[in-house]
Amino acid sequence: MESRSHALMAGFFTIALAVLTTLFALWLGKDNIQRTPYTIATKLSVAGLNLQAAVRYKGIKVGNVTDIDFDEKNPGQILLKLDILADTPVTANTYATLGYQGVTGIAYVQLDEDAAMPTPLARSDGNIKHIPLRPGMMQNLEQRGMAILNQTEELSKRLNHLLDTNNQKSIVSAIDNISRAAVAWQAIPGKLEPVLDTLPALIEQTRSSVDAFKVFSNNATKTSNNISNLTNNLQANDGTFAKLNIAVDRIGNSLVLETLPGINTLSREARSSMRSLNRTAETLNERPQSILFGNTAIPPGPGETGFVAPK
């Protein structure tokens, strides 16, 4: 009986110890810190991110990743659920990126902001706030690395095309042409030496020509000045043109005042003479005998002396 009582007491003690241990563990694990749930919906890769991964705001740990799952409503989209300290200044301008710890490759969620924006983040499905996820440094490096690899591949293709058999022949031909041009260029200085020897005489002739041109220019300037003076003299008030205009005016006045009246008088006398000739011709036609016997007297008309009225 005594051994059984000892065993019973040991059993009760073990059960009590287990209960106390459980209660103590629950008390230690009790978290009174207030946390706010957030959600990140993204189609980017989240490689290296695990449950309970750290969430950091500007480098300070403010929470953990509580769930990683697929979005049933949007295929290809991943939902990340976060629990973040309630006093974390998450605003409408806050965004998330994936950061990696050292060389281990373990990922964490890094929160940051473009600029200060005190507007609180709006809540959506299930009263849970959504934070946008942007490509992190590794994603950017991956994208740029792929772009560099594509460019390298394109460059390699172009180099292969450039160095094919036909192009190699063209390149060799171009190099041969360059060599020939170099050889021909080396012969040019020898051909230029006679020309260079004649340059001093040519320069001297050029100087003489320039001096002669200067003399010609001076003479032309003097001639131009003389012509300008002659023109000014001709156009002066007492110049040749003015005197010529006066002489022309005098000749015109003489024609109008003297010559034209004389011409008019001569014209009238000529007309009177013509009338007299006409009368003489008519008289001869009527009485040709008047050439021998002279003109008969014209009988007096009415009112004249000796007029006798007809009966």
C-alpha atoms as a printed R data frame, in Angstrom:
    type eleno elety resid chain resno       x       y        z
1   ATOM     1    CA   MET     A     1   0.000   0.000    0.000
2   ATOM     2    CA   GLU     A     2   2.771   2.382    0.821
3   ATOM     3    CA   SER     A     3   4.352   1.979   -2.638
4   ATOM     4    CA   ARG     A     4   1.005   2.630   -4.318
5   ATOM     5    CA   SER     A     5   0.471   5.813   -2.326
6   ATOM     6    CA   HIS     A     6   3.894   7.051   -3.307
7   ATOM     7    CA   ALA     A     7   3.123   6.370   -6.969
8   ATOM     8    CA   LEU     A     8  -0.220   8.177   -6.701
9   ATOM     9    CA   MET     A     9   1.455  11.172   -5.090
10  ATOM    10    CA   ALA     A    10   4.104  11.208   -7.800
11  ATOM    11    CA   GLY     A    11   1.380  11.090  -10.470
12  ATOM    12    CA   PHE     A    12  -0.510  14.004   -8.902
13  ATOM    13    CA   PHE     A    13   2.713  15.968   -8.618
14  ATOM    14    CA   THR     A    14   3.564  15.344  -12.294
15  ATOM    15    CA   ILE     A    15   0.093  16.419  -13.452
16  ATOM    16    CA   ALA     A    16   0.208  19.534  -11.301
17  ATOM    17    CA   LEU     A    17   3.674  20.389  -12.566
18  ATOM    18    CA   ALA     A    18   2.515  19.986  -16.189
19  ATOM    19    CA   VAL     A    19  -0.519  22.224  -15.576
20  ATOM    20    CA   LEU     A    20   1.603  24.873  -13.880
21  ATOM    21    CA   THR     A    21   4.157  24.718  -16.686
22  ATOM    22    CA   THR     A    22   1.399  25.160  -19.283
23  ATOM    23    CA   LEU     A    23  -0.127  28.104  -17.422
24  ATOM    24    CA   PHE     A    24   3.302  29.694  -17.020
25  ATOM    25    CA   ALA     A    25   4.035  29.258  -20.741
26  ATOM    26    CA   LEU     A    26   0.672  30.794  -21.647
27  ATOM    27    CA   TRP     A    27   1.368  33.696  -19.310
28  ATOM    28    CA   LEU     A    28   4.796  34.239  -20.821
29  ATOM    29    CA   GLY     A    29   3.444  33.981  -24.368
30  ATOM    30    CA   LYS     A    30   0.626  36.404  -23.746
31  ATOM    31    CA   ASP     A    31   1.130  39.513  -25.932
32  ATOM    32    CA   ASN     A    32  -0.579  42.687  -24.770
33  ATOM    33    CA   ILE     A    33   0.901  44.812  -27.533
34  ATOM    34    CA   GLN     A    34  -1.740  46.185  -29.921
35  ATOM    35    CA   ARG     A    35  -1.150  45.315  -33.564
36  ATOM    36    CA   THR     A    36  -2.893  46.361  -36.783
37  ATOM    37    CA   PRO     A    37  -3.435  43.909  -39.649
38  ATOM    38    CA   TYR     A    38  -2.343  44.923  -43.160
39  ATOM    39    CA   THR     A    39  -2.458  43.148  -46.500
40  ATOM    40    CA   ILE     A    40  -0.102  43.259  -49.487
41  ATOM    41    CA   ALA     A    41  -1.460  42.036  -52.835
42  ATOM    42    CA   THR     A    42   1.207  41.536  -55.497
43  ATOM    43    CA   LYS     A    43   2.096  39.529  -58.592
44  ATOM    44    CA   LEU     A    44   5.811  39.950  -57.970
45  ATOM    45    CA   SER     A    45   8.003  37.117  -56.801
46  ATOM    46    CA   VAL     A    46   8.345  36.760  -53.014
47  ATOM    47    CA   ALA     A    47  11.194  34.244  -53.057
48  ATOM    48    CA   GLY     A    48  12.940  33.917  -49.673
49  ATOM    49    CA   LEU     A    49   9.971  35.283  -47.685
50  ATOM    50    CA   ASN     A    50   8.711  32.973  -44.933
51  ATOM    51    CA   LEU     A    51   6.046  33.067  -42.229
52  ATOM    52    CA   GLN     A    52   6.995  35.208  -39.251
53  ATOM    53    CA   ALA     A    53   9.434  37.113  -41.441
54  ATOM    54    CA   ALA     A    54  10.238  40.528  -40.041
55  ATOM    55    CA   VAL     A    55   8.466  43.704  -41.141
56  ATOM    56    CA   ARG     A    56  10.678  46.771  -40.833
57  ATOM    57    CA   TYR     A    57   9.740  50.438  -41.111
58  ATOM    58    CA   LYS     A    58  12.790  52.438  -42.219
59  ATOM    59    CA   GLY     A    59  14.979  49.678  -40.714
60  ATOM    60    CA   ILE     A    60  13.082  49.322  -37.403
61  ATOM    61    CA   LYS     A    61  11.221  46.063  -36.783
62  ATOM    62    CA   VAL     A    62   7.535  46.838  -36.358
63  ATOM    63    CA   GLY     A    63   5.832  43.469  -37.035
64  ATOM    64    CA   ASN     A    64   5.795  40.085  -38.720
65  ATOM    65    CA   VAL     A    65   4.374  38.282  -41.730
66  ATOM    66    CA   THR     A    66   1.493  36.135  -40.437
67  ATOM    67    CA   ASP     A    67   0.297  34.489  -43.646
68  ATOM    68    CA   ILE     A    68   1.348  33.935  -47.267
69  ATOM    69    CA   ASP     A    69  -1.368  32.641  -49.575
70  ATOM    70    CA   PHE     A    70  -2.747  32.836  -53.125
71  ATOM    71    CA   ASP     A    71  -5.603  35.161  -54.022
72  ATOM    72    CA   GLU     A    72  -8.545  32.985  -55.087
73  ATOM    73    CA   LYS     A    73 -10.283  35.948  -56.747
74  ATOM    74    CA   ASN     A    74  -7.280  36.942  -58.847
75  ATOM    75    CA   PRO     A    75  -5.162  34.056  -60.195
76  ATOM    76    CA   GLY     A    76  -1.433  34.707  -60.147
77  ATOM    77    CA   GLN     A    77  -1.691  37.200  -57.275
78  ATOM    78    CA   ILE     A    78  -0.178  36.555  -53.848
79  ATOM    79    CA   LEU     A    79  -1.616  37.864  -50.565
80  ATOM    80    CA   LEU     A    80   0.711  38.714  -47.704
81  ATOM    81    CA   LYS     A    81  -0.855  39.360  -44.311
82  ATOM    82    CA   LEU     A    82   1.095  41.501  -41.865
83  ATOM    83    CA   ASP     A    83   0.681  42.376  -38.187
84  ATOM    84    CA   ILE     A    84   2.248  45.760  -37.508
85  ATOM    85    CA   LEU     A    85   2.467  47.774  -34.319
86  ATOM    86    CA   ALA     A    86  -0.483  50.137  -34.015
87  ATOM    87    CA   ASP     A    87   1.704  53.190  -33.486
88  ATOM    88    CA   THR     A    88   3.654  52.656  -36.755
89  ATOM    89    CA   PRO     A    89   3.155  55.789  -38.942
90  ATOM    90    CA   VAL     A    90   1.746  53.974  -41.974
91  ATOM    91    CA   THR     A    91   0.170  56.521  -44.344
92  ATOM    92    CA   ALA     A    92  -1.373  56.572  -47.806
93  ATOM    93    CA   ASN     A    93   2.127  57.157  -49.254
94  ATOM    94    CA   THR     A    94   3.702  54.107  -47.616
95  ATOM    95    CA   TYR     A    95   4.925  51.321  -49.890
96  ATOM    96    CA   ALA     A    96   6.627  47.974  -49.300
97  ATOM    97    CA   THR     A    97   9.656  46.282  -50.852
98  ATOM    98    CA   LEU     A    98  11.436  43.010  -50.202
99  ATOM    99    CA   GLY     A    99  14.828  43.223  -48.546
100 ATOM   100    CA   TYR     A   100  17.337  40.421  -48.018
101 ATOM   101    CA   GLN     A   101  19.553  39.785  -44.996
102 ATOM   102    CA   GLY     A   102  23.199  39.436  -45.870
103 ATOM   103    CA   VAL     A   103  24.196  36.313  -47.777
104 ATOM   104    CA   THR     A   104  21.534  34.061  -46.201
105 ATOM   105    CA   GLY     A   105  18.872  35.143  -48.677
106 ATOM   106    CA   ILE     A   106  16.199  35.382  -45.957
107 ATOM   107    CA   ALA     A   107  13.743  38.048  -47.041
108 ATOM   108    CA   TYR     A   108  11.877  40.611  -44.962
109 ATOM   109    CA   VAL     A   109   9.321  43.299  -45.745
110 ATOM   110    CA   GLN     A   110  10.717  46.831  -45.793
111 ATOM   111    CA   LEU     A   111   8.246  49.730  -45.425
112 ATOM   112    CA   ASP     A   112   9.145  53.175  -46.680
113 ATOM   113    CA   GLU     A   113   7.567  56.398  -47.969
114 ATOM   114    CA   ASP     A   114   8.116  58.645  -50.966
115 ATOM   115    CA   ALA     A   115   7.456  61.780  -48.923
116 ATOM   116    CA   ALA     A   116   5.787  62.891  -45.755
117 ATOM   117    CA   MET     A   117   2.026  62.411  -46.089
118 ATOM   118    CA   PRO     A   118  -0.029  62.397  -42.879
119 ATOM   119    CA   THR     A   119  -3.210  61.039  -44.527
120 ATOM   120    CA   PRO     A   120  -4.053  57.672  -42.905
121 ATOM   121    CA   LEU     A   121  -4.130  54.582  -45.103
122 ATOM   122    CA   ALA     A   122  -7.689  53.738  -46.219
123 ATOM   123    CA   ARG     A   123  -9.202  50.408  -45.177
124 ATOM   124    CA   SER     A   124 -10.768  48.026  -47.683
125 ATOM   125    CA   ASP     A   125 -11.793  44.316  -47.591
126 ATOM   126    CA   GLY     A   126 -12.572  43.120  -44.082
127 ATOM   127    CA   ASN     A   127 -11.467  46.442  -42.604
128 ATOM   128    CA   ILE     A   128  -7.860  45.538  -43.500
129 ATOM   129    CA   LYS     A   129  -5.517  48.155  -44.957
130 ATOM   130    CA   HIS     A   130  -3.662  47.445  -48.208
131 ATOM   131    CA   ILE     A   131  -0.026  48.434  -48.763
132 ATOM   132    CA   PRO     A   132   1.374  48.386  -52.337
133 ATOM   133    CA   LEU     A   133   4.447  46.257  -53.002
134 ATOM   134    CA   ARG     A   134   7.107  47.662  -55.311
135 ATOM   135    CA   PRO     A   135  10.040  45.823  -56.884
136 ATOM   136    CA   GLY     A   136  12.992  45.755  -54.516
137 ATOM   137    CA   MET     A   137  16.662  46.031  -55.237
138 ATOM   138    CA   MET     A   138  16.995  42.373  -56.168
139 ATOM   139    CA   GLN     A   139  13.994  42.502  -58.509
140 ATOM   140    CA   ASN     A   140  15.389  45.630  -60.153
141 ATOM   141    CA   LEU     A   141  18.788  43.982  -60.458
142 ATOM   142    CA   GLU     A   142  17.131  40.904  -61.940
143 ATOM   143    CA   GLN     A   143  15.185  42.951  -64.485
144 ATOM   144    CA   ARG     A   144  18.203  45.027  -65.430
145 ATOM   145    CA   GLY     A   145  20.361  41.901  -65.503
146 ATOM   146    CA   MET     A   146  17.930  40.288  -67.947
147 ATOM   147    CA   ALA     A   147  17.970  43.461  -70.050
148 ATOM   148    CA   ILE     A   148  21.787  43.449  -70.016
149 ATOM   149    CA   LEU     A   149  21.835  39.763  -70.936
150 ATOM   150    CA   ASN     A   150  19.432  40.409  -73.821
151 ATOM   151    CA   GLN     A   151  21.590  43.287  -75.029
152 ATOM   152    CA   THR     A   152  24.707  41.129  -74.662
153 ATOM   153    CA   GLU     A   153  23.050  38.370  -76.672
154 ATOM   154    CA   GLU     A   154  22.046  40.874  -79.371
155 ATOM   155    CA   LEU     A   155  25.592  42.257  -79.404
156 ATOM   156    CA   SER     A   156  26.975  38.733  -79.704
157 ATOM   157    CA   LYS     A   157  24.668  38.033  -82.656
158 ATOM   158    CA   ARG     A   158  25.766  41.229  -84.377
159 ATOM   159    CA   LEU     A   159  29.431  40.409  -83.779
160 ATOM   160    CA   ASN     A   160  28.896  36.936  -85.214
161 ATOM   161    CA   HIS     A   161  27.181  38.460  -88.228
162 ATOM   162    CA   LEU     A   162  29.983  40.994  -88.545
163 ATOM   163    CA   LEU     A   163  32.654  38.309  -88.407
164 ATOM   164    CA   ASP     A   164  31.117  35.857  -90.878
165 ATOM   165    CA   THR     A   165  33.059  34.761  -93.980
166 ATOM   166    CA   ASN     A   166  31.752  37.410  -96.365
167 ATOM   167    CA   ASN     A   167  32.253  40.245  -93.889
168 ATOM   168    CA   GLN     A   168  35.729  38.966  -93.057
169 ATOM   169    CA   LYS     A   169  36.623  39.238  -96.733
170 ATOM   170    CA   SER     A   170  35.227  42.761  -96.798
171 ATOM   171    CA   ILE     A   171  37.203  43.711  -93.693
172 ATOM   172    CA   VAL     A   172  40.407  42.245  -95.152
173 ATOM   173    CA   SER     A   173  39.760  44.119  -98.392
174 ATOM   174    CA   ALA     A   174  39.175  47.339  -96.458
175 ATOM   175    CA   ILE     A   175  42.430  46.833  -94.549
176 ATOM   176    CA   ASP     A   176  44.280  46.248  -97.840
177 ATOM   177    CA   ASN     A   177  42.793  49.450  -99.238
178 ATOM   178    CA   ILE     A   178  43.873  51.321  -96.127
179 ATOM   179    CA   SER     A   179  47.399  49.926  -96.535
180 ATOM   180    CA   ARG     A   180  47.488  51.039 -100.158
181 ATOM   181    CA   ALA     A   181  46.202  54.462  -99.184
182 ATOM   182    CA   ALA     A   182  48.939  54.690  -96.538
183 ATOM   183    CA   VAL     A   183  51.594  53.792  -99.108
184 ATOM   184    CA   ALA     A   184  50.187  56.349 -101.534
185 ATOM   185    CA   TRP     A   185  50.100  58.920  -98.742
186 ATOM   186    CA   GLN     A   186  53.784  58.330  -98.043
187 ATOM   187    CA   ALA     A   187  54.543  59.219 -101.668
188 ATOM   188    CA   ILE     A   188  52.597  62.490 -101.462
189 ATOM   189    CA   PRO     A   189  55.282  64.468  -99.522
190 ATOM   190    CA   GLY     A   190  57.857  63.705 -102.240
191 ATOM   191    CA   LYS     A   191  55.478  64.981 -104.902
192 ATOM   192    CA   LEU     A   192  54.691  68.062 -102.876
193 ATOM   193    CA   GLU     A   193  58.330  69.113 -102.455
194 ATOM   194    CA   PRO     A   194  58.566  70.857 -105.900
195 ATOM   195    CA   VAL     A   195  55.339  72.686 -105.140
196 ATOM   196    CA   LEU     A   196  56.628  73.691 -101.728
197 ATOM   197    CA   ASP     A   197  59.851  74.953 -103.355
198 ATOM   198    CA   THR     A   198  57.840  77.262 -105.618
199 ATOM   199    CA   LEU     A   199  55.747  78.574 -102.741
200 ATOM   200    CA   PRO     A   200  58.131  81.471 -101.805
201 ATOM   201    CA   ALA     A   201  58.088  82.825 -105.375
202 ATOM   202    CA   LEU     A   202  54.338  82.355 -105.525
203 ATOM   203    CA   ILE     A   203  53.932  84.173 -102.228
204 ATOM   204    CA   GLU     A   204  56.099  87.025 -103.530
205 ATOM   205    CA   GLN     A   205  54.007  87.235 -106.695
206 ATOM   206    CA   THR     A   206  50.906  87.237 -104.582
207 ATOM   207    CA   ARG     A   207  52.278  90.124 -102.535
208 ATOM   208    CA   SER     A   208  53.080  92.035 -105.746
209 ATOM   209    CA   SER     A   209  49.589  91.360 -107.015
210 ATOM   210    CA   VAL     A   210  48.156  92.551 -103.730
211 ATOM   211    CA   ASP     A   211  50.238  95.754 -103.923
212 ATOM   212    CA   ALA     A   212  49.146  96.320 -107.540
213 ATOM   213    CA   PHE     A   213  45.563  95.737 -106.511
214 ATOM   214    CA   LYS     A   214  45.955  98.267 -103.706
215 ATOM   215    CA   VAL     A   215  47.287 100.828 -106.231
216 ATOM   216    CA   PHE     A   216  44.408 100.024 -108.577
217 ATOM   217    CA   SER     A   217  41.991 100.363 -105.689
218 ATOM   218    CA   ASN     A   218  43.433 103.761 -104.760
219 ATOM   219    CA   ASN     A   219  43.216 104.937 -108.395
220 ATOM   220    CA   ALA     A   220  39.657 103.665 -108.607
221 ATOM   221    CA   THR     A   221  38.854 105.532 -105.419
222 ATOM   222    CA   LYS     A   222  40.317 108.732 -106.849
223 ATOM   223    CA   THR     A   223  38.426 108.240 -110.125
224 ATOM   224    CA   SER     A   224  35.241 107.692 -108.185
225 ATOM   225    CA   ASN     A   225  35.889 110.869 -106.197
226 ATOM   226    CA   ASN     A   226  36.521 112.806 -109.439
227 ATOM   227    CA   ILE     A   227  33.319 111.466 -110.954
228 ATOM   228    CA   SER     A   228  31.453 112.413 -107.786
229 ATOM   229    CA   ASN     A   229  32.915 115.948 -107.937
230 ATOM   230    CA   LEU     A   230  32.044 116.231 -111.651
231 ATOM   231    CA   THR     A   231  28.502 115.082 -110.930
232 ATOM   232    CA   ASN     A   232  28.182 117.573 -108.106
233 ATOM   233    CA   ASN     A   233  29.492 120.357 -110.355
234 ATOM   234    CA   LEU     A   234  27.088 119.441 -113.152
235 ATOM   235    CA   GLN     A   235  24.167 119.273 -110.723
236 ATOM   236    CA   ALA     A   236  25.069 122.514 -108.890
237 ATOM   237    CA   ASN     A   237  22.787 125.573 -109.100
238 ATOM   238    CA   ASP     A   238  25.282 127.375 -111.359
239 ATOM   239    CA   GLY     A   239  26.512 124.232 -113.090
240 ATOM   240    CA   THR     A   240  26.340 123.115 -116.701
241 ATOM   241    CA   PHE     A   241  22.964 121.446 -116.355
242 ATOM   242    CA   ALA     A   242  21.477 124.571 -114.789
243 ATOM   243    CA   LYS     A   243  22.923 126.771 -117.590
244 ATOM   244    CA   LEU     A   244  21.689 124.358 -120.224
245 ATOM   245    CA   ASN     A   245  18.212 124.467 -118.694
246 ATOM   246    CA   ILE     A   246  18.295 128.289 -118.769
247 ATOM   247    CA   ALA     A   247  19.401 128.309 -122.423
248 ATOM   248    CA   VAL     A   248  16.659 125.860 -123.346
249 ATOM   249    CA   ASP     A   249  14.118 128.034 -121.513
250 ATOM   250    CA   ARG     A   250  15.335 131.100 -123.433
251 ATOM   251    CA   ILE     A   251  15.140 129.286 -126.782
252 ATOM   252    CA   GLY     A   252  11.630 128.151 -125.920
253 ATOM   253    CA   ASN     A   253  10.568 131.656 -124.964
254 ATOM   254    CA   SER     A   254  12.082 133.036 -128.207
255 ATOM   255    CA   LEU     A   255  10.192 130.482 -130.220
256 ATOM   256    CA   VAL     A   256   6.924 131.272 -128.469
257 ATOM   257    CA   LEU     A   257   7.274 135.092 -128.457
258 ATOM   258    CA   GLU     A   258   9.095 135.829 -131.722
259 ATOM   259    CA   THR     A   259   9.380 132.945 -134.113
260 ATOM   260    CA   LEU     A   260   5.844 131.610 -133.858
261 ATOM   261    CA   PRO     A   261   4.179 135.068 -134.343
262 ATOM   262    CA   GLY     A   262   6.399 135.697 -137.433
263 ATOM   263    CA   ILE     A   263   5.455 132.280 -138.795
264 ATOM   264    CA   ASN     A   264   1.771 133.131 -138.252
265 ATOM   265    CA   THR     A   265   2.132 136.477 -140.118
266 ATOM   266    CA   LEU     A   266   3.979 134.805 -142.980
267 ATOM   267    CA   SER     A   267   1.250 132.210 -143.138
268 ATOM   268    CA   ARG     A   268  -1.465 134.874 -143.411
269 ATOM   269    CA   GLU     A   269   0.449 136.704 -146.145
270 ATOM   270    CA   ALA     A   270   0.938 133.443 -148.001
271 ATOM   271    CA   ARG     A   271  -2.807 132.768 -147.820
272 ATOM   272    CA   SER     A   272  -3.535 136.334 -149.145
273 ATOM   273    CA   SER     A   273  -1.085 135.842 -152.003
274 ATOM   274    CA   MET     A   274  -2.694 132.543 -152.847
275 ATOM   275    CA   ARG     A   275  -6.115 134.175 -152.977
276 ATOM   276    CA   SER     A   276  -4.734 136.903 -155.311
277 ATOM   277    CA   LEU     A   277  -3.212 134.253 -157.554
278 ATOM   278    CA   ASN     A   278  -6.495 132.393 -157.588
279 ATOM   279    CA   ARG     A   279  -8.395 135.558 -158.634
280 ATOM   280    CA   THR     A   280  -5.860 136.289 -161.341
281 ATOM   281    CA   ALA     A   281  -6.136 132.744 -162.635
282 ATOM   282    CA   GLU     A   282  -9.944 132.985 -162.676
283 ATOM   283    CA   THR     A   283  -9.793 136.310 -164.536
284 ATOM   284    CA   LEU     A   284  -7.467 134.819 -167.147
285 ATOM   285    CA   ASN     A   285  -9.764 131.873 -167.565
286 ATOM   286    CA   GLU     A   286 -12.793 134.165 -168.083
287 ATOM   287    CA   ARG     A   287 -11.107 136.853 -170.265
288 ATOM   288    CA   PRO     A   288  -7.938 135.663 -171.849
289 ATOM   289    CA   GLN     A   289  -7.935 138.793 -174.065
290 ATOM   290    CA   SER     A   290  -7.181 140.834 -171.006
291 ATOM   291    CA   ILE     A   291  -3.576 139.785 -171.507
292 ATOM   292    CA   LEU     A   292  -3.554 141.892 -174.745
293 ATOM   293    CA   PHE     A   293  -6.144 144.583 -174.075
294 ATOM   294    CA   GLY     A   294  -5.922 144.781 -170.353
295 ATOM   295    CA   ASN     A   295  -8.673 144.462 -167.888
296 ATOM   296    CA   THR     A   296 -11.957 146.190 -168.752
297 ATOM   297    CA   ALA     A   297 -13.359 148.490 -166.222
298 ATOM   298    CA   ILE     A   298 -15.810 146.926 -163.931
299 ATOM   299    CA   PRO     A   299 -19.188 148.717 -164.212
300 ATOM   300    CA   PRO     A   300 -20.048 150.684 -161.110
301 ATOM   301    CA   GLY     A   301 -22.420 149.007 -158.787
302 ATOM   302    CA   PRO     A   302 -25.337 150.464 -156.902
303 ATOM   303    CA   GLY     A   303 -24.310 153.446 -154.883
304 ATOM   304    CA   GLU     A   304 -21.143 154.018 -156.908
305 ATOM   305    CA   THR     A   305 -20.477 156.993 -159.199
306 ATOM   306    CA   GLY     A   306 -21.800 156.439 -162.740
307 ATOM   307    CA   PHE     A   307 -24.158 153.614 -161.793
308 ATOM   308    CA   VAL     A   308 -27.214 153.571 -164.091
309 ATOM   309    CA   ALA     A   309 -30.152 151.476 -163.168
310 ATOM   310    CA   PRO     A   310 -31.236 149.056 -165.908
311 ATOM   311    CA   LYS     A   311 -34.439 149.835 -167.731
